[in-house]
Amino acid sequence: MSLWVYLLNAGRSLFEPETLPEPGEGEDGCAPEPNDAGFTAAVVGLGAKLAAADGVVTDDEVMVFSRVFQATEADMPAVRRV
């Protein structure tokens, strides 16, 4: 089940409760592939934009980002560059 179908079904369930999907149904279609470089780059870029939203990236923001998004040592230079 694609993300869009899942969202449409969830919206429809607000008006028709009997259309609610069963627990666990459609979970496979929404998750990114484990090695999806595009998704990873988008998440890292979004984190960088959020950290810079107020104009200054602080050490606390970098520390929290590195706790949540753990990268390998080989990938750290590329993550820092973003």
C-alpha positions in Angstrom: 0.0 0.0 0.0 1.5 3.3 -1.0 1.7 6.3 1.3 -1.0 8.2 -0.6 -3.4 5.3 -0.4 -2.7 5.0 3.3 -3.4 8.7 3.8 -6.5 8.6 1.7 -7.8 5.7 3.7 -7.0 7.4 7.0 -8.8 10.5 5.9 -11.8 8.5 4.7 -11.9 6.7 8.1 -12.8 10.0 9.8 -16.1 9.9 8.0 -16.5 6.1 7.6 -15.0 4.3 10.6 -15.6 0.9 9.0 -12.9 1.7 6.4 -10.1 1.9 9.0 -7.2 -0.4 8.0 -6.3 -3.3 10.2 -3.3 -2.9 12.5 -0.1 -3.7 10.6 -1.8 -3.4 7.2 0.2 -1.2 4.8 3.2 -0.7 7.0 5.6 -2.2 4.5 4.7 0.2 1.7 5.5 3.4 3.7 8.9 2.6 5.0 12.0 3.7 3.0 14.4 1.1 1.8 17.2 0.5 4.3 20.0 1.8 2.0 18.0 4.5 0.3 20.6 7.3 -0.2 18.0 9.8 -1.4 15.9 9.4 1.7 18.9 9.6 3.9 20.1 12.8 2.2 16.7 14.3 2.5 16.5 13.6 6.3 20.0 14.9 6.9 19.2 18.0 4.8 15.9 18.6 6.7 17.8 18.3 10.0 20.4 20.8 8.9 17.6 23.2 7.7 15.8 22.9 11.1 19.0 23.6 13.0 19.8 26.7 10.9 16.2 28.0 11.0 17.0 30.6 13.6 20.2 31.6 11.9 22.7 30.0 14.2 23.5 26.3 14.6 24.5 25.6 18.2 26.5 22.8 19.6 23.4 21.5 21.4 21.6 21.1 18.1 24.5 19.2 16.5 24.7 16.9 19.6 21.0 16.1 19.4 21.1 15.6 15.6 24.1 13.1 16.0 22.2 11.2 18.8 19.0 10.8 16.6 20.7 10.2 13.3 23.6 7.9 13.9 26.0 7.6 10.9 29.0 5.4 10.4 32.5 7.0 10.9 33.0 6.7 7.1 29.9 8.7 6.4 30.5 11.4 9.1 32.4 13.8 6.8 29.6 13.8 4.3 27.0 14.4 7.0 29.0 17.3 8.5 29.4 18.8 5.0 25.5 18.9 4.7 
